[in-house]
């Protein structure tokens, strides 16, 4: 077993346990614990509890690894591996009872910076649907046991695109203007509400492409590897990586078209 496949297997095991906890808490009723960057940017008690579980499992199995999670302080490690975690991606969906949320876990090597790390293993698990998207570097992307591949060419009707909007109301007008610039490429738009699922759906060919401004590393770390292992491209921020400025995911030709239509919002 390679180091990456061992990380993958651990990530899958932890994501399944964490997803079952998230789903159980959802059925019991969700309580908002706090708001963060804006009134709409909520964190539930389950977000915190699920991240605590993931962090404890990683610490027990790999005590020298680093940890970068949405709901707790970053911790450096000495092993060169960092776990990048969104315990419940799609928190607003989760709070409203919309079954589109996921545990997103990536294991990366190198400095814990999107611009420089190498993702080795990734899991995006939606416990509401039971769908487990996963990938190991250089070993393909999978939905359960089914190999995934991005759509290489959108339909002549246009691309089915997904995007998202930030929690800060001040970002909505420019986001709508940006959407208008991209619409000539689209047959339609989807707003799923969880970046990790948007990315996993691009990998699965359920979407032709996805773009969103303002994501955090834990939103895209796992989904980006799954898209790349499904033959897609991910970028949109300096250095050709996903990031706060923009995250774009698609097959090759559509990726370039999205960069062109997004203009300075995505150009290197
Ligand atoms: C969410 C992303 C979503 C984005 C939301 C939010 P969270 O992450 O998955 O794509 O549009 O603004 O960032 O907050 O649910 O972990």
Boltz pocket constraint, residues with backbone or C-beta under 6 A from the ligand:
constraints:
  - pocket:
      binder: B
      contacts: [[A, 42], [A, 70], [A, 86], [A, 88], [A, 89], [A, 90], [A, 91], [A, 92], [A, 163], [A, 164], [A, 165], [A, 166], [A, 167], [A, 193], [A, 194], [A, 195], [A, 196], [A, 212], [A, 214], [A, 215], [A, 216], [A, 219]]
      max_distance: 6.0
